Amino acid sequence: MKGRAAALAALLLAGLLAPDAAHACAVCTGNDSAAVSWALLKGTALLSLTPLAIIGGGVWYLRRRARQIAASEAERAGAERPAAPSARTA
């Protein structure tokens, strides 16, 4: 128990003596210039749209492949069926 209390005290003391460590995040305290804002916006868009594009591409591929398989099966079924008999004359 004494070890935990000492570790907690050391952690709190380090936080009080080195407050700049809390500002290490470049996004939170970064340069407020337009270039930095634009770069963050582009990075956010890239990271957001990439998974959507991958999922959309997969859905498109599966749909296209299902249509190809269905067309192939329909073609095979049509070829295997005998032709309809012609009208008989009585």
HELIX and SHEET records of a PDB file:
HELIX    1   1 LYS A    2  LEU A   17  1                                  16    
HELIX    2   2 PRO A   19  HIS A   23  5                                   5    
HELIX    3   3 ALA A   26  THR A   29  1                                   4    
HELIX    4   4 ALA A   34  GLU A   80  1                                  47    
END                                                                             
